[in-house]
Amino acid sequence: MADPVSPLAPPGGFPDLPPVAGVRLASIAAGVRYTGRADVMLAVMDPGTAMAGVFTRSATRAAPVLDCEAKIGQTGAEGAAILVNAGNANAFTGTRGVDAVTAITGQVAAATGLPEARVFTASTGVIGEPLPHDRITGALGDLVQNLDPGGIAGAAQASMTTDTFPKGAARQVEIGGKTITISGIAKGSGMIAPDMATMLVFIFTDARIARPELQAMVARLNAQTFNCITVDGDTSTSDTLLVAATGQSGVDVADEVAFETALHAVMRDLAHLVVRDGEGASKFVTVEVSGAADDADAHKAGLAIANSPLVKTAIAGEDPNWGRVVMAVGKSGAAADRDRLSIRFGDILVAEYGWVSPTYREADAAAHMKRDEIEIAVDLGIGAGAATGWTCDETARYIEINAG
Amino acid sequence: MADPVSPLAPPGGFPDLPPVAGVRLASIAAGVRYTGRADVMLAVMDPGTAMAGVFTRSATRAAPVLDCEAKIGQTGAEGAAILVNAGNANAFTGTRGVDAVTAITGQVAAATGLPEARVFTASTGVIGEPLPHDRITGALGDLVQNLDPGGIAGAAQASMTTDTFPKGAARQVEIGGKTITISGIAKGSGMIAPDMATMLVFIFTDARIARPELQAMVARLNAQTFNCITVDGDTSTSDTLLVAATGQSGVDVADEVAFETALHAVMRDLAHLVVRDGEGASKFVTVEVSGAADDADAHKAGLAIANSPLVKTAIAGEDPNWGRVVMAVGKSGAAADRDRLSIRFGDILVAEYGWVSPTYREADAAAHMKRDEIEIAVDLGIGAGAATGWTCDETARYIEINAG
């Protein structure tokens, strides 16, 4: 917890997120594991709210994730609540973990007057230890009393584990003369942080949209944002993205490109912030793959590059080692033809037609590698498939954090 | 090259490998890249030799690999030659790379009197640089003159790149009152070492076996040995395993379990030696998965554990962090049920039925983690599928080597 803030953190600090009509939040220090800091947050949405969600596909996912999955498909538009605790992931805790979720969702329902099926929870922190759920339910009275439309900054703080800074992003968009607000928060510092911390994302909007359309939009945008980031390729047991649309703007956005564009921007910003807080990260890396047989192949090749320990350590060493990029493409399983491959670092053409470019000078690429933000672009020269992903470098600090 | 020898190297040094009838080897300092050391080896096998091989599946595999693949399926039993250089992988070198292979195989054929289709090559070292093949062909006269049945130790040395020790293994087996010898060498220090070094394995035996049977046996054993090791999950563009059976023992081994068992042992020993020379390795780790839906699922779960940066850094830190093992199983894609999973570190039962075991004491597991050789056993509790894999830990030294 005493780690210095990541060098890739936004210089301006946590942004001033606009409140979203129909959403109130509160946070509190409940002593789940940490002392002297807030570790539980509650968000309560007014009646008329559509909920959408995307969750980890891990086969060993945690009890709160399984509970959310069971509830998210319901098409009601009552009010809803999200309760999050940090410090204990309630993962791999057997039937006691299920009981803890039931206890919490039951008591949140009682305290807020919502049906239990509309109470979603997420837990993040150590795994394999029983969740002291009575500390959470014991704090519910205070939480409900302190619900506030401006509570989102505190909520972002309360859901942190090994994060070195809180993460928020927002957009406002005008549709039909009315303003629609989207405000979101995220936590995560690596796909998995030392104590099995995980990625949690909560986004709130006053747009009006039915659940099926919202779910489809969130799934589509998730494929282009959170599913395109990696810190270490280790997938958490608790990853949760929940989007709540209260409808209070009165504007129907189901077919509004401007809304989808704004939601995409919020999700992409939050995804980038998670990478910028990647464990030990010193460089933010964008990987662009084009010319693949299809988009899925491009995604596959991009993730192989972004997850390769040898690519990531080369970046940490500011070494324009394009041979490792060739290796990663080769192992990815994407269709590739060595003799059609071209590679750029930033604007610098490194290799083309299966060999180093005649114009390439290593000094140019080395200068690009000294930047905080690196771009690796690979054209497979086969088709029209394209994808973009984001990662960070792998430094000795990553080992210190995780072997410490 | 000045790295100290891996702490996991066998204490006895390079073993005394028995010569194989019908095989002569030589090595020489040809100055391909290194100075002051042998960097080219040649093995020549007498007429009657069956050749089998297994190669990297990388889509960006190197020119020598493509040439070997094109030749290996031929069923002839003439003599054969293997020429290997270290220091330059002749990978991602476009048509010039193909020309270099053609030049080398043509001149080896001329110097040995073998058909060109029976000359196999492997190159390991930096990629993207043209192979100075004239330095190799210029040394052929001396190589051929110095061919010797006892030349295998020198050949193992000549094929090293970032390896910290040469690797050899042998078995002799009695069948029908005659002795059959199997002697093999390997190079590799990580799947990929700093300059794109790769795994190369050459095994020689005087057993008599037709090519199709030998190929099937080698492929079967490869799946249980070299395909079960990982250092960093990064697959090389040059991985090559060649097995030459000269037939000179006169003993047909196609259906001899004793022979297959001995060949398995040689391949497993060499695979373990590659892991023991893994970049920065301080622990040798055996991962055993049982109770999977099938063997393929067990292999998948085992490799996910063995490749997980968080598992490997925990081992480096001597931390019995079983939560990371749960995470790796969950992300592997293997069918798993959290509530049937059990985990052991060595003899210590850590978790069962989806939660920490009531008998588990962290001090016991912590003591196991202090050993040089660690065992992680996972039972998925679903079926009868099983697999064993081997890896090493991930230390700060790995980052130093690769970001340096």
Interface residues (C-beta under 8 A of the other chain):
Chain A: T56 S58 A59 T60 R61 A91 F92 T93 G94 R96 V126 I127 G128 I192 M196 D232 G233 D234 T235 S236 T237 S308 P309 L310 T313 A314 A316 G317 D319 W322 G323 R324 V326 M327 A328 V329 G330 K331 S332 G333 A334 A335 A336 D337 R338 D339 L341 A351 Y353 G354 W355 V356 E394 T395 A396 Y398 I399 E400 N402 A403 G404
Chain B: T56 S58 A59 T60 R61 A91 F92 T93 G94 T95 R96 V126 I127 G128 I192 M196 D232 G233 D234 T235 S236 T237 S308 P309 L310 T313 A314 A316 G317 D319 W322 G323 R324 V326 M327 A328 V329 G330 K331 S332 G333 A334 A335 A336 D337 R338 D339 L341 A351 Y353 G354 W355 V356 E394 T395 A396 Y398 I399 E400 N402 A403 G404
